[in-house]
Amino acid sequence: MPVTTQNKRASFRKLHESGCFVLPNPFDVGSAKALQQLGFKALASTSAGFAWTIGKADNRVSVDEVCAHLTDISAAVDVPVNADFEGGFAHEPEGVAANVARGVKTGIAGLSIEDSTGNKERPLYDRDLAIERIKAARKAIDADHSGVLLTGRCEAFLWGQPDLKLVIDRLLAYSDAGADCLYAPGIKTREEIAGVVKAVHPKPVNLLIGASGLSLAEAADLGVRRISVGGSLARSAWGGFMKAAKEMAEKGTFTELASGYPGGELNKMFR
């Protein structure tokens, strides 16, 4: 049976019903195809990883660029793709809704909306506005009965506000506003993670493992439903590239090139 967008969305929701799964973050079509071949059941985009592929810093890409990227990745793989949709590429709820409606049409199975403003002086949107932004995203998703899964993100820990009570309060509010999944990137300790999971139950929780350092089994024991790695895979790829490139530029030698993944294996993977 051919894989359809609706099939992907249904299977993505099913994954959130029990257990714990890894949602790795490819940064382009090739890395998405590779992760699918490795057996991952769903993927998630990374705002930073994608931005670096087009020579931009994180949070400096346009909604046009992101939607084109999401369309390409969603069409390239048979597994569901969750979109890192940053803050919805707008401040006001109306703008968030319009952009989410565009995002839904790319073929994604889910997307997340952050509550960070990008302003160091006031890093988080006021609580009421943040809630209205989630409500707007929910309304846009439901307008065409797409079935796209909405994740509400509280960015407090990433912006120097490690206040677990604030985070839980916001996540509960986002849940009430229509978020299907909750996410607080930057929480690290078992106590923080368990506290969030317990507070928002039965809604599933996404954990950023690059920050926590836990294993899949350890996260599952804490009740986490899904694990993403943000820009970590992209940084790993850039790590190998920069190490080899710097050796050539600074030493005129080429030994690091020997650590590259075999070209023959890559050709087989993409055949």
Secondary structure as GFF3:
##gff-version 3
##sequence-region A 1 271
A	DSSP	alpha_helix	5	15	.	.	.	ID=ss1
A	DSSP	beta_strand	21	23	.	.	.	ID=ss2
A	DSSP	alpha_helix	29	37	.	.	.	ID=ss3
A	DSSP	beta_strand	43	44	.	.	.	ID=ss4
A	DSSP	alpha_helix	47	53	.	.	.	ID=ss5
A	DSSP	alpha_helix	63	76	.	.	.	ID=ss6
A	DSSP	beta_strand	81	84	.	.	.	ID=ss7
A	DSSP	alpha_helix	93	104	.	.	.	ID=ss8
A	DSSP	beta_strand	110	113	.	.	.	ID=ss9
A	DSSP	alpha_helix	127	142	.	.	.	ID=ss10
A	DSSP	beta_strand	149	153	.	.	.	ID=ss11
A	DSSP	three_ten_helix	156	159	.	.	.	ID=ss12
A	DSSP	alpha_helix	164	176	.	.	.	ID=ss13
A	DSSP	beta_strand	181	183	.	.	.	ID=ss14
A	DSSP	alpha_helix	190	200	.	.	.	ID=ss15
A	DSSP	beta_strand	205	208	.	.	.	ID=ss16
A	DSSP	alpha_helix	209	212	.	.	.	ID=ss17
A	DSSP	alpha_helix	216	221	.	.	.	ID=ss18
A	DSSP	beta_strand	226	228	.	.	.	ID=ss19
A	DSSP	alpha_helix	232	251	.	.	.	ID=ss20
A	DSSP	three_ten_helix	255	259	.	.	.	ID=ss21
A	DSSP	alpha_helix	263	270	.	.	.	ID=ss22
###
